[in-house]
Amino acid sequence: MNPETHAASTYSPAYTPTRDLRAALSAVRGEVAKAVVGQDPAVAGILIALLCRGHILLEGVPGVAKTLLVRSVAAALSVDTKRVQFTPDLMPGDVTGSLIFDNATSEFSFRPGPVFTNLLLADEINRTPPKTQASLLEAMEERQVSVDGVPRPLPDPFLVAATQNPVEYEGTYPLPEAQLDRFLLKVTLPVPPRDDEITVLARHAAGFDPKDLGAAGLQPVASGADIVAAADAVRHVAVAPQVAAYIVDLARATRNSPSLALGVSPRGATALLSTSRAWAWLGGRDFVTPDDVKALAQSTLAHRLSLRPEAELEGVSVAAVLDAAIASVPVPR
């Protein structure tokens, strides 16, 4: 596709990206690598979610550094972070905060919960009942918490990085499709390859302590203000009409798939538009290409799809169905 075509006919006004912001966010990935070996796609996913003012679901077996990854990103960004271990007895007020009676004043005062932070790590979100899971919905969508009818805004930037274990289902409460759709991205953290695992052990043998990121040499290289400014730059990345139509056609192809009971909604299509913009901006471009769309399609769309029972029985995977849908749509030139 010709770049001039993007510049001539777009949905956004002309905008010159700030190179310093892009360099600062690229440096975040280098800082995180001081503590986390591999897993760069997950780091990129968190950055994209921040730039799109969205949220991310991290899935992986225990011990693949999901918690360490989020803590490392927060340290490299110099933003406030809090962690909540989701358990069956966790109550909504334990996440959002609650009203506390003050005997001295005989009045109720609001005590903020851990959701009042820049980066909330919702650890093992599928281990808590739906009522507590739902307590995050308003925070994720409206960026505020309402207690006793009073809305209280959350800090900016604000991101929920939720984790879940894909192999153990006893005592869990799978997220319903409507709540999965609230996550901009879902990224799977794989077990590292042999060479990376050797590097992990070598670091630990040399004295690496995952609880002391400062000793690992992590330093803040960007700030919350940088994220806010970069998010504004991303919103000015140009999207040609034919690329927007390509995204719509991808979404509609999933709705027509005989293997899927639930295809991509219009919200999923707009999510893919946003993540493609962020990926293009991080790549140094001020326009989106079809390759940007395809690069983010799996992580942005796969968790929004639901297989038909007969397709599940045949062993069909969501990823394979989505790949087939993508392959069926002509790429604009």
N, C-alpha and C positions, 0 to 999 in steps of 0.2 A: 504493500500500500504506500502511496506517495505521501510524504509528510506534508507537502503543500496542500493536499486535499483536506487534511485535518485542520490546518490553520485557516483555510478559507471558509469551511462550513462546520461550525462547532456549536455546542450548547453552552460554552463558557467564554467570557471575555478574555482578551489577550492578557497574559501574565508571565512575568519572568521569574522562574524559581530562584530561591536564594540558595546559592551553592554552599554557604557556610552551614546552613541547617541540614542539608543533605549529608555533608561531610560529618557533622556531629552525630547524626543518627547512624551513619555507617560505622563510626567509631564505637558505638554501643555494641555492635556485634563482635568487635575485636576484644572489648573489655569482658564481655560475657564468656568468651572463649578461654579466658584465664582461669575460670572456675568450672565451666561445663565443656566437656569434650564432645565435639560433634553437635547434633541437634540444632544446626543452624536454621533449618526450615522453621522450627518452632520459635526461634528468636525473631526471625523475619515475620512470622505470623503475629507475634505480640506487637511488634512495631506497626504492622499494617493495621491491626485492630485499634491501636492508639491513634493512628493518623486518621482513621475513619470514624472515630468516636464510637467504636463498637466493643464487643467482648469476645473472648476466645475460650473454647473448650479444649483442654489438653487431655488426651487419652493415652494411657500406656500402663504396662505392668509395673508393680512396685519396684523401685530401685533404679529407674532410668532418669533420675534427676529432675523430675517435674517441679518439685518444690524449690530445689536449688536454682533451677533455671529462672523462675519468677523472681526469687530474691536477688539473683545476680542482675537481672534486667533493671529492677528497682534501684539497686546500688549504682549501676552505670548511668541511670537517668537522674539520680539525686531527687527522687520523689518518695513520698511517704507510702509505706506498704504495711498491710496487716494480714494475718493469716487466721482463718477460721477452720477448725477441724470439724467437719459436718458428721454428726452422730445421730442415732435414732432418737435421742432425748433432747436434741437441740430445739429451742423454741424460736419463733420469729423475732421476738424482742431481743434475743441473744445476738442477732445479726444487725437489726436496724436500730436498736436502742429502745428505751422505754421511759415512762414517767416514774419518777421516784419521789416519795413524800418526804419533805424536809420538816422534821419536828421543830426545828428552831423557828421557821417562818410559817409553819402550818400551811404550806403550799406545795404543789407538785412542780417539780422541775425536770426537764428532759436531760437524760444521760445518753449521749450519742453512743451508738454501737460501733463495731469495727468496720461497718460499711462506709463510715465517714473517713475515707482515705483516698489516695490517688490510685493505688493498685491493690485490689483485694484478691487474695488467694483463697478461693473457696475449695478447700481440699476435700476430695471424695464427696462431691456434691450429691451423688446418687445414694449415699448412705443415710440421708435424712428424709423424713416424711415429706410428702408433697406440700403440706401447709407451710413448712419452713422453706422449701425450695421456692415456693411462690412468693415468699417475702422479698426475694431479690428482684422480682419482675418490675415493680415500680422503679426501683433504683436503676435497673439496667435500661429501662425504656425512657423514663422521664428525668433521670438523674436527680432525683429527689426522694425523700422519705417523708411520708405523712403519718404522724402520730397524733391521735386525739384531734384529727381534722386540721392540723397545722402542717403545711408542707415545709420541709427543710431542705434547702439545696445541698447537693454534694459537691465536693471540690472538683476543680477542673485542672488537669485531666482526671478522668475517672474510668477505670477499667476493671472488669471482673474476669479473672483468669481462673476458671473452674477446672478441676481435675476429676477423672474417674478411672477406675480400674476395669478393663474390658474382659477379664477372665474369671472374676469371682462375683456371682450374682446372689448368693445367699445373704439375706438380710439387707438387700438393696431396694431402692425405689427408682426404677428407670425414669429418666426425664421424659415427660410426654412430648409429642411432636410439636405442640404449640410453644413449649418452653425451649426446645432445641432450636426452633426457628429464631429465637431471640439472640442466639449466639451468631455473631458475624462469621466466625471461622471455627472449624474443628480440625485440629492437627493431631496426628498420631505420632508419639515419640517411640521409635523402635529401639530394640536392644542394639547397642552399638556394635559395629563390626569388630573383628579380632584386634586389628591394629589400634583402634580407638580404645578398646577395653584395656589393652596393655598400657596405653598412655595413662588411663585413669588409675590403674594400680601403681604405676611408677610415680605419679603425683602424690598418691596417698603414702607410698613408701618414703617419699622425700619430706613428709610432714604436712601435707595439705590438710586443712581442717575446714570442712564445708560450713561450719558454724562461724568461722572467722574469715569473711570475704576480704577484709582489709589486709590481712596477712598474705592473701593470694595476689595482692597487687591491684585489685579492682579500685578504680577511681571514677568519680562522676565525670562524664564527658558531655552530658547534655542535661537539660533541666525540663521541668514541667512547662515552663514558658516556651521553650524550644518546640515541644510537642504541640502546643496550642498554635504557634506560628506556622509550623510545618503542616498541621492539619488544614490551615487556611490556604496554604500553597497547593495542597492536594486538591482542594475543591475547585481550583482554577485550571487543573489539567484538562485539556480539550478532549472531547469525545465526539468523533464524527458521527453523523446520522447513520451511516452504514454499519458502524461498530455497535451503536446502540441497538440497531435492528438485529444484528448478529446475536447480541445477548438475549434479546427477546425470543429469537428463533430457537436458541439453545434451551431456554426455559420451556417453551411450548413443545419442544421435542420430547422432553421428559414427561410432560403431561400425556403425550400420545403413546408412550412406551407401554407395550402389553405386559411387561414384567413389573410395572410400578402401580401401586394402589394410590400413591400420592406423589405428584410431581412438584416442580419448583413453582412457588407462588410469585406474584409480582414483587413481594418484599424480597424474595430470594434473588430476583433479577436485579433489583436496585442494589442489593448487597454486592453482587458480582460487579456491577458498575463501579461501586465505591472501592472495592479491593483492587480492581484492575487499575484504577486511577492511582492508588497508593503505590502499587508495584511499578507502574510506569515512572512515577516521580522518583522513587528510590533508585530506579535504573538510569536516572539522568535525563528523562524525556518529559516534554510538556504536552504530550498527546498519547492516547491509548491505541495500541495495536491489537489485532486479533490474537497475537501470541500472548499478550498480557492477559487477555480474557481466558485463554486456554490454560495458562499457567496457574491461575487462581481458581479454576472451575471446580476441581475436586474438593479442595479445602473449604470453599465457600458454599457449595451446593450439596455435597454428598449427604451431610447429616440432615438435610431437609427432605430427603426422599424416603419413601416407605415401600418395601417390596410386597408384592402379592404373595399370599401363603403358598401357592403352587410354585412360584419362583424360588421361594426359600427352600421348599422341599427338594427342588432340583439342584440346590447348591449354588444358585446364581448370586453374585455379590453386587451390592449397590455400586461399587466402583466400576465394575465391568459394564453395568447397564448405563451408567453415566458416560463412560468412554464411548459406548456405542451410539448414544444420543448425540454426543459431540461430533463423532465421525460422520453422522448422517446430515449435518448442517453444512451447507456450502460456506466456505470462508470468503469474506469480501476481499476484493482486490483493489 
